[in-house]
Amino acid sequence: MATRLDKKQGTSTSSFGSPGRINHDSSSFYNSRLYEGLASDVTKIRAENLMPECYLNKHFCQSSENMVQLPDRSVHLMITSPPYNVTKAYDNNLNLDEYRSLLKSIWKETHRVLVDGGRVCINVANLGRKPYIPLHSYIIEDMQKLGFFMRGEIIWNKGTSASPSTAWGTWLSAKNPVLRDIHEYILIFCKGSYTREKSDKVSDITRDEFLEYTKSVWDFSAVSAKKIGHPAPFPEELPKRLIKLYSFVGDVVLDPFLGSGTTSLAAVKTNRNYVGYDLNQDYIDLADRRVSTYLDVTEIDI
């Protein structure tokens, strides 16, 4: 239970925790030995750099290991879903160490271009069963080594839209039952500071959206690969929620594994700027078409 100080001071953490979160003083918790030795955020937020207009709202057909177009501290939010390296058409057949090394080089470059307090959101699913490969735990470990602070994880429950897998191992037997994943993870990190610098930028998230999006489990359907034209697209609802929760209107949103361009499309629809990278020109063209089609339809409606 909480110890009530007064209406202005709010609550403080008791020995059994506290349900009160508004104006809540949690210093006793964060000063406990549980947090001993863990990195704290920076005390001074460095200035942002403007993205050159010629690179704003563009997709680049090149590796995001070296995003030469982007200045240091010029991106406010990164949203992506990396290829899973499972021999799909867009994958390379890398071993686990090589795959992690590739991702780390991109996470490191993302750290460079992200503003202090900027956020990173990585959608990932775990793989296999013999043994189970916990990709999300490897990414968490690598991101923390690069200096990112983890802010939490969202479970995306795909529910009835999940693939109707029948790979349940031994049917009705304890000999070798196998779990059938109907969820994916969205891992949330930030750079340097837990908060964004104060500014006159506008948050456009509604009360109901905020209450829903700050839950750690999200329920919405997956999207058809055939409909989008990419082997592994995520639904527009995913980046839309992250954009509204973690960025201001007019911010720059990056996707270093652009794919079908869903992140860029969601950015345009929420009045943010975008930049994206992919090695496949066909996917660059697809992403460009999806964005331009939306903009063309919007102009007609106006």
C-alpha positions in Angstrom: 0.0 0.0 0.0 1.1 3.6 -0.4 1.9 6.2 2.3 -0.1 9.3 1.6 2.1 12.4 2.1 -0.3 15.1 0.9 -2.2 16.0 -2.2 0.7 17.8 -3.8 3.5 15.4 -2.8 1.6 12.3 -3.9 2.8 8.8 -2.7 6.0 7.1 -1.8 7.0 3.5 -2.1 6.2 1.4 0.9 7.8 -1.9 1.8 5.1 -3.7 -0.2 5.1 -1.4 -3.2 2.5 1.1 -4.2 -0.5 1.2 -6.6 -0.3 5.0 -6.9 1.8 6.2 -9.9 0.9 9.9 -10.3 3.4 12.1 -8.4 4.9 8.9 -7.0 8.3 9.1 -5.3 10.1 5.9 -6.2 13.6 7.1 -5.1 13.8 4.5 -2.3 13.3 1.7 -4.9 15.9 3.0 -7.3 18.4 3.6 -4.6 18.1 0.0 -3.4 20.9 -2.4 -4.0 18.9 -4.0 -6.8 20.0 -1.1 -9.0 23.5 -1.0 -7.7 26.1 -0.7 -10.5 23.5 -0.2 -13.2 23.9 2.8 -15.6 21.9 5.9 -15.0 20.8 8.4 -17.6 22.9 11.4 -18.6 22.6 14.6 -16.7 22.9 16.8 -19.8 21.0 16.3 -23.1 23.0 17.3 -26.1 21.5 19.4 -28.9 19.7 17.8 -31.8 21.0 18.2 -35.4 18.6 18.9 -38.2 18.1 16.3 -40.9 19.1 17.8 -44.3 15.9 18.4 -46.4 17.4 16.5 -49.3 17.4 13.3 -47.2 14.1 13.8 -45.3 11.2 11.5 -46.3 13.4 9.4 -48.5 14.2 5.6 -48.9 17.8 4.5 -49.6 18.8 1.3 -51.3 21.9 0.6 -49.2 23.0 -1.1 -46.0 21.9 0.7 -42.8 25.3 -0.3 -41.3 26.5 3.1 -42.5 23.7 5.6 -42.8 26.0 8.4 -44.2 23.0 10.6 -45.0 22.0 11.0 -41.4 23.8 13.4 -39.0 24.5 12.5 -35.4 21.5 13.0 -33.2 19.0 13.7 -36.0 16.5 10.9 -35.6 13.9 10.8 -32.8 12.4 7.3 -33.1 13.6 4.0 -34.7 11.0 1.3 -35.4 12.0 -1.9 -37.2 11.6 -5.7 -37.5 14.9 -7.3 -38.6 15.0 -10.2 -41.0 15.1 -13.4 -39.0 17.8 -15.1 -41.1 15.7 -18.2 -41.7 16.3 -18.6 -45.4 13.5 -16.4 -46.6 14.0 -14.7 -50.0 15.4 -11.6 -48.3 17.6 -13.3 -45.8 21.3 -14.2 -45.8 22.2 -17.7 -44.5 24.3 -16.5 -41.5 25.2 -18.4 -38.4 24.0 -17.0 -35.1 27.2 -15.1 -34.3 27.3 -13.6 -37.8 23.7 -12.6 -37.5 24.1 -10.9 -34.2 27.2 -9.1 -35.5 25.2 -7.7 -38.4 22.4 -6.5 -36.1 24.9 -5.0 -33.6 26.5 -2.9 -36.4 23.1 -1.5 -37.3 22.1 -0.9 -33.6 25.5 0.9 -33.2 24.8 3.2 -36.1 21.3 3.8 -34.8 22.8 4.9 -31.5 24.8 7.5 -33.4 21.9 9.0 -35.3 19.4 8.9 -32.5 18.9 12.1 -30.4 19.5 11.9 -26.6 16.3 10.6 -25.2 15.3 9.1 -28.5 13.6 5.7 -28.6 14.2 2.4 -30.4 11.4 -0.2 -30.9 12.4 -3.6 -32.3 9.7 -6.1 -33.3 11.1 -9.7 -33.1 9.9 -13.3 -32.8 11.8 -16.2 -31.4 12.7 -19.2 -33.5 12.9 -22.9 -33.7 12.3 -25.6 -31.1 15.4 -27.9 -31.2 16.6 -25.8 -29.4 14.5 -22.7 -29.0 16.4 -19.6 -30.1 15.5 -16.6 -27.9 16.4 -13.9 -30.4 14.7 -11.2 -28.2 17.1 -12.0 -25.3 20.2 -11.8 -27.5 19.0 -8.4 -28.9 18.4 -7.1 -25.3 21.9 -8.2 -24.3 23.6 -6.6 -27.3 21.6 -3.4 -27.1 22.6 -2.9 -23.4 26.3 -3.5 -24.3 26.0 -0.7 -26.8 24.8 1.7 -24.2 21.0 1.7 -24.7 18.7 1.7 -21.7 15.9 -0.9 -21.8 12.4 0.6 -21.1 10.3 -2.5 -21.3 8.8 -5.0 -23.7 5.4 -5.3 -25.3 3.9 -8.7 -26.1 2.0 -8.5 -29.4 -0.7 -11.1 -29.2 -1.6 -12.0 -32.8 -4.5 -14.2 -31.5 -6.8 -15.7 -34.1 -4.8 -14.2 -36.9 -1.7 -16.2 -36.0 -0.6 -18.9 -38.4 -2.7 -22.1 -37.7 0.4 -24.1 -36.9 -0.1 -27.8 -36.1 3.5 -28.3 -35.0 2.6 -29.3 -31.5 5.0 -32.2 -31.2 3.4 -35.3 -29.7 -0.4 -35.0 -29.9 -2.1 -35.4 -26.5 1.1 -36.7 -24.9 3.7 -35.5 -22.4 6.4 -37.2 -24.5 7.3 -34.1 -26.5 4.6 -31.3 -26.6 5.7 -28.2 -28.4 4.5 -24.6 -27.7 2.9 -22.8 -30.7 3.8 -19.1 -30.6 1.0 -16.7 -31.2 2.9 -13.7 -30.0 5.9 -11.6 -30.9 7.9 -9.1 -28.9 8.3 -5.3 -29.3 11.5 -4.4 -27.3 11.7 -0.7 -26.2 15.0 1.1 -25.6 16.2 4.7 -25.3 19.5 6.5 -25.7 21.3 8.6 -23.1 18.3 9.9 -21.2 14.9 8.4 -20.2 13.1 11.6 -21.2 13.0 13.7 -24.3 14.2 17.3 -24.1 11.4 19.8 -23.4 10.2 21.7 -26.5 7.2 23.2 -28.1 6.5 20.1 -30.1 3.0 18.6 -29.9 1.9 15.2 -28.7 -1.2 14.1 -30.6 -2.0 10.9 -28.6 -5.5 10.8 -27.2 -6.4 9.9 -23.6 -7.9 6.5 -24.7 -5.0 5.8 -27.0 -2.5 6.5 -24.1 -4.4 4.2 -21.7 -4.4 1.4 -24.3 -0.9 1.8 -25.8 0.9 1.9 -22.4 -0.3 -1.6 -21.7 2.4 -4.3 -22.0 0.1 -6.6 -24.1 -1.3 -5.5 -27.5 -4.0 -7.4 -29.3 -4.4 -6.9 -33.0 -4.3 -9.0 -36.1 -1.3 -9.8 -38.3 -1.4 -8.8 -42.0 -1.3 -10.9 -45.2 2.1 -11.2 -46.8 0.4 -11.7 -50.2 -1.7 -8.6 -49.8 1.3 -6.3 -49.0 3.8 -8.0 -51.4 6.5 -8.8 -48.8 7.3 -12.1 -47.1 7.0 -10.8 -43.5 5.2 -7.4 -43.2 4.0 -6.1 -39.9 0.5 -4.5 -39.7 0.3 -0.7 -39.8 -1.2 -0.7 -36.3 2.1 -1.6 -34.8 4.2 1.4 -36.0 1.2 3.7 -35.6 0.9 3.0 -31.9 4.7 3.3 -31.3 4.9 6.6 -33.3 2.0 8.2 -31.3 3.3 6.9 -28.0 7.0 7.7 -28.4 7.3 10.7 -30.7 6.0 14.2 -31.3 4.3 15.6 -34.4 7.0 16.5 -37.0 9.7 14.1 -35.5 11.9 11.9 -37.8 11.2 8.2 -37.7 13.8 5.7 -39.0 13.4 2.1 -40.2 16.8 0.5 -41.0 15.1 -2.7 -42.3 12.5 -0.9 -44.4 10.9 -3.9 -46.1 7.4 -2.9 -47.5 7.6 0.6 -46.0 4.9 0.2 -43.3 6.8 2.4 -40.8 7.1 5.2 -43.4 3.5 4.9 -44.3 2.4 5.1 -40.6 4.8 8.1 -40.1 3.2 10.0 -43.0 -0.3 9.2 -41.7 0.6 10.6 -38.3 2.3 13.7 -39.6 5.9 12.6 -38.9 8.9 12.5 -41.2 10.5 9.3 -42.3 13.7 7.8 -43.6 14.3 4.2 -44.5 17.0 1.7 -45.7 16.8 -1.6 -47.5 19.2 -3.6 -49.7 16.4 -4.7 -52.1 15.4 -2.2 -54.7 12.1 -3.9 -55.3 11.1 -3.3 -51.6 12.3 0.3 -51.9 10.0 0.8 -54.9 7.1 -0.9 -53.0 7.6 1.4 -50.0 7.7 4.5 -52.3 4.5 3.4 -54.0 2.6 2.8 -50.8 3.6 6.2 -49.5 2.9 8.1 -52.7 -0.4 6.3 -53.2 -1.6 7.4 -49.8 -0.4 11.0 -50.5 -2.1 11.0 -53.9 -5.4 9.8 -52.4 -5.2 12.3 -49.6 -4.7 15.2 -52.1 -7.8 14.0 -54.0 -9.9 13.9 -50.8 -8.8 17.4 -50.0 
